Amino acid sequence: MKTIQQWLSEYGESHQDHTNKTIHWICVPSIFFSITGLLYSIKLPFAVSGTSINVAMIVLVLAVLYYLSLSRTLWIGMLLFAVCCLWLCGLIERSGVAPLWLICVIVFVVAWIGQFYGHKVEGKKPSFFKDIQFLMIGPAWLMSFIYKKLGIGI
């Protein structure tokens, strides 16, 4: 199994261009959020302590456990980001502006167009073409920069 440093270094190889990096700072969190929102829209027929459970909650627990297996600290940032995504999904759903799933489909499509444009500018294929796990590494790669700025080791 690769270490978190190996994953991040390998991911970073196809993310050197400034424009591509900037696009990733917008699109990777947007994709993470949109997937969370789509899964949030799938309600389960039970509640825990009065809280309705949805598929996003279960999938994000598994995702955070994956990040925990890679890093003793990075998973905390990913947990906080996941909780923020769940909170935002709840706000959007309660607002009634538009169905959450519709907003998330639009965000998902636009963000992926951005991602592919960034890689066209970079001149390199997205990392997940090599290994599907890179879809999970992208958010961690961005979080690692935040950790570095805050002086937190990963």
Contacts in CASP RR format, 6 or more apart in sequence:
PFRMAT RR
TARGET T0000
AUTHOR 0000-0000-0000
METHOD contacts of the structure
MODEL  1
MKTIQQWLSEYGESHQDHTNKTIHWICVPSIFFSITGLLYSIKLPFAVSG
TSINVAMIVLVLAVLYYLSLSRTLWIGMLLFAVCCLWLCGLIERSGVAPL
WLICVIVFVVAWIGQFYGHKVEGKKPSFFKDIQFLMIGPAWLMSFIYKKL
GIGI
2 10 0 8 1.000
3 70 0 8 1.000
4 70 0 8 1.000
4 71 0 8 1.000
4 74 0 8 1.000
4 140 0 8 1.000
4 144 0 8 1.000
4 154 0 8 1.000
5 154 0 8 1.000
7 70 0 8 1.000
7 133 0 8 1.000
7 134 0 8 1.000
7 137 0 8 1.000
7 140 0 8 1.000
8 137 0 8 1.000
8 140 0 8 1.000
8 141 0 8 1.000
8 144 0 8 1.000
8 154 0 8 1.000
10 127 0 8 1.000
10 134 0 8 1.000
11 127 0 8 1.000
11 134 0 8 1.000
11 137 0 8 1.000
11 138 0 8 1.000
11 141 0 8 1.000
12 127 0 8 1.000
12 141 0 8 1.000
13 124 0 8 1.000
13 127 0 8 1.000
14 119 0 8 1.000
14 122 0 8 1.000
14 124 0 8 1.000
14 125 0 8 1.000
14 126 0 8 1.000
14 127 0 8 1.000
15 21 0 8 1.000
15 24 0 8 1.000
15 122 0 8 1.000
15 127 0 8 1.000
15 141 0 8 1.000
16 122 0 8 1.000
17 118 0 8 1.000
17 121 0 8 1.000
17 122 0 8 1.000
17 123 0 8 1.000
19 118 0 8 1.000
19 121 0 8 1.000
19 122 0 8 1.000
20 118 0 8 1.000
20 119 0 8 1.000
20 121 0 8 1.000
20 122 0 8 1.000
23 114 0 8 1.000
23 115 0 8 1.000
23 117 0 8 1.000
23 118 0 8 1.000
23 121 0 8 1.000
24 115 0 8 1.000
24 118 0 8 1.000
24 138 0 8 1.000
24 142 0 8 1.000
25 142 0 8 1.000
26 111 0 8 1.000
27 111 0 8 1.000
27 112 0 8 1.000
27 114 0 8 1.000
27 115 0 8 1.000
28 111 0 8 1.000
28 115 0 8 1.000
28 138 0 8 1.000
28 139 0 8 1.000
28 141 0 8 1.000
28 142 0 8 1.000
29 81 0 8 1.000
29 139 0 8 1.000
29 142 0 8 1.000
30 107 0 8 1.000
30 108 0 8 1.000
30 110 0 8 1.000
30 111 0 8 1.000
31 107 0 8 1.000
31 108 0 8 1.000
31 111 0 8 1.000
31 112 0 8 1.000
31 115 0 8 1.000
32 81 0 8 1.000
32 85 0 8 1.000
32 139 0 8 1.000
33 85 0 8 1.000
33 88 0 8 1.000
33 89 0 8 1.000
33 104 0 8 1.000
33 107 0 8 1.000
34 104 0 8 1.000
34 105 0 8 1.000
34 107 0 8 1.000
34 108 0 8 1.000
34 111 0 8 1.000
35 104 0 8 1.000
35 108 0 8 1.000
36 56 0 8 1.000
36 60 0 8 1.000
36 82 0 8 1.000
36 85 0 8 1.000
36 86 0 8 1.000
36 89 0 8 1.000
36 104 0 8 1.000
37 56 0 8 1.000
37 85 0 8 1.000
37 89 0 8 1.000
37 100 0 8 1.000
37 101 0 8 1.000
37 104 0 8 1.000
38 56 0 8 1.000
38 101 0 8 1.000
38 104 0 8 1.000
38 105 0 8 1.000
38 108 0 8 1.000
39 54 0 8 1.000
39 55 0 8 1.000
39 56 0 8 1.000
39 59 0 8 1.000
40 54 0 8 1.000
40 55 0 8 1.000
40 56 0 8 1.000
40 57 0 8 1.000
40 86 0 8 1.000
40 89 0 8 1.000
40 90 0 8 1.000
40 93 0 8 1.000
40 100 0 8 1.000
41 54 0 8 1.000
41 93 0 8 1.000
41 99 0 8 1.000
41 100 0 8 1.000
41 101 0 8 1.000
41 104 0 8 1.000
42 54 0 8 1.000
42 55 0 8 1.000
42 56 0 8 1.000
43 52 0 8 1.000
43 53 0 8 1.000
43 54 0 8 1.000
44 52 0 8 1.000
44 53 0 8 1.000
44 54 0 8 1.000
44 55 0 8 1.000
44 58 0 8 1.000
46 53 0 8 1.000
47 53 0 8 1.000
56 85 0 8 1.000
56 86 0 8 1.000
56 89 0 8 1.000
57 86 0 8 1.000
60 82 0 8 1.000
60 85 0 8 1.000
60 86 0 8 1.000
63 78 0 8 1.000
63 82 0 8 1.000
63 136 0 8 1.000
64 75 0 8 1.000
64 78 0 8 1.000
64 79 0 8 1.000
64 82 0 8 1.000
65 75 0 8 1.000
66 136 0 8 1.000
67 74 0 8 1.000
67 75 0 8 1.000
67 78 0 8 1.000
67 79 0 8 1.000
67 136 0 8 1.000
67 140 0 8 1.000
68 75 0 8 1.000
70 140 0 8 1.000
71 140 0 8 1.000
71 154 0 8 1.000
73 147 0 8 1.000
73 152 0 8 1.000
73 153 0 8 1.000
73 154 0 8 1.000
74 140 0 8 1.000
74 143 0 8 1.000
74 144 0 8 1.000
74 147 0 8 1.000
74 154 0 8 1.000
77 143 0 8 1.000
77 146 0 8 1.000
77 147 0 8 1.000
78 139 0 8 1.000
78 140 0 8 1.000
78 143 0 8 1.000
81 139 0 8 1.000
81 143 0 8 1.000
89 100 0 8 1.000
90 100 0 8 1.000
92 100 0 8 1.000
92 103 0 8 1.000
93 100 0 8 1.000
97 103 0 8 1.000
115 126 0 8 1.000
116 126 0 8 1.000
119 125 0 8 1.000
119 126 0 8 1.000
126 134 0 8 1.000
127 134 0 8 1.000
127 137 0 8 1.000
127 138 0 8 1.000
128 134 0 8 1.000
128 135 0 8 1.000
144 154 0 8 1.000
147 153 0 8 1.000
147 154 0 8 1.000
END
